[in-house]
């Protein structure tokens, strides 16, 4: 049969073909037509060539990508896929062929603005896009922050700042078993929290062929439906497990006549791989990047001459003399991550997921999963349920998970892989929101329990649930993390009359971060002022200036954001390095009382989507409800900005009773083409908490073309 392309009322593509390979080609073709600019940005980011058309602002990312060997790892993983799983490799090739056909002659306006011509995708490009999207997902740069905290405060301070903070992607997800639904069949719902991008990071799509018929959220540039899907008889969804599976090693390097050598844990200097690459930068001179790889992994910070700054500073890994020489030499930092070690990105899971009919099929598919490490929830029409961790986490010393470890000392090698933990349902439900749960043995820092506790409490409030009930949970704005600050406010006395009135008003606040709430705006203003007061205290002075690490790691090293996301811990700790916290809170409430915000929370808490290229006529972005610790997780950076760059990158409700009763929504729209009627048509629904019907009846769709 010919490949048929249909659209529903929201421009969502529905594809029907005679084989999985034909369908993969069609998926690549349609994605390129709808998201040509996005696909090319992602390809260049994976290759480390984005500065060639985006300019100097993209240079630091390109340097990191080159040094981390992202493109080379993708090539290795695809070569391994061809050897181990040639059927999946052919399927990926078919997708890439479709992308290339769709990119040919693309007239996306961004190409004209930048002078970029769409290039050619290679069979490994989808693997590179996947890796580039997720290499910072596990937040290994948090180890750089912990190193700073331990060096300038003490090791106990690491726990004070431990939280789901900047740069970490989370999600809400919940499974309600059939015994707790009105239909007797399970419902799965949730929302992945990522950077809100334009175009969006998720693509709603329907893929149908004789082997399978699946609706779900695809990642543009990657074939199939990896994270969230519904085949009609089984559905699955994921949340970030918050596992730690990437290590940073301090490396001792030296130049020789033959190249570069690295000191190993056995005391032997060994030859490291070394070459240079040239990064083209639009409007500027090209930049050379030295790429070094040791037996641990690629060197991502520093080199044989060390890191810019004082190499004797403990924060850089320097210190007292050791067998390497009478004085500790300069130190570089290498990254060890599973796909680089194994040559496997887990793409062998993608086709089995599409073909899944029961929970057991989903379970077996996720046995092949590699990266990122996720918590999976699944249910089928026969009453089967699944709640497990999927992905590859190495077995190694506990110190590896916490901080940087010395490559030249034994005891920090990897020794196989953890068996992914499993869990069940409690009172007929399972809730995951990046809190400590089944993945706890595999991680260090997890999200505070507020979102998970709130979802569980809401689900406990009613015996039977339906798919139609779920948006009320998606959009809940109660902020449990406000308690520590409100308790500190309650304890204050001797305030000025204006500040006392502000305190009393906040103590009577319903703790809901609604866009139209003036009280929420007042709370956020006081919170931000407290964060700035604490961050400015001399006790934290050594943390105000981060080390001379690449810019790409700065979100994890910024003191104000770290204080903002850890405020609960900092306010409730028995002692905070002598900081007078009542005085800090008093100063903050007096400051806000003197100059209170004029409006409501949504006036400053506005959507701030990431774009590789800012539009010529920026949209007036809307105000948002929610906050970082609300179920409606829309994240600003307390103390720095109320603008929300992170939030629900999609919402979904999978109904196992009738797939047609499932619903979904994305923040903007199905199309990535500015000016398209489907570029931003879902935004009003996303803002209101409404969802778009999932349509699977081909007679209700409009045929676009045959391929």
Secondary structure, 3 states (H helix, E strand, C coil): CCCEEEECCCCCEEEECCCHHHHHHHHHHHHHHHHHHHHHHHHHHHHCCCHHHHCHHHHHHHHHHHHCCHHHHHHHHHHHHHHHCHHHHHHHHHHHHHHHHHHCCCCCHHHHHHCCCCCCCCCCHHHHHHHHHHCCCCCCCHHHHHHHHHHHCCCCHHHHCCCCCCCCCEEEEEEECHHHECCCCCEEEEEEEEECECCCCCEEEEEEECCEEEEEEECCCCCCCCCEEECCCEEEEEEECCECCEEEEEECEEEECCEEEEECCCCCEEEEEEEEEEECCCCCCCEEEEEEECCCCEEEECECCECCCCCCCHHHCCCCCECCECCCCCCEEEEEEHHHHHCCCCCHHHHHHHHCCCHHHHHHHHCCCCCCCEEEEEEECCCCEEEEEECCCECCCHHHHHCCEECCCCCCCCCCECCCCECCCECCEEEECCCCCCCHHHECCCCCCHHHHHHHHHHHCCCCECHHHCHHHHCCCECHHHHHHHHHHHCCCCCCHHHHHHHHHHHCCCCECCCCCHHHHHHHHHHHHHHHHHHCCHHHHHHCCCCCCCHHHHHHCCHHHHHHHCHHHHHHCCCCCCCCHHHHHHHHHHHHHHCCCCCCHHHHCEECCECCCCCCCCCCCCECCCCCCCCCCCEEECCCEEEEEEEECCEEEEECCCHHHCEEECCCCCCCCCCCCCCCCCHHHHHHCCCEECCCCHHHCEEEEEC
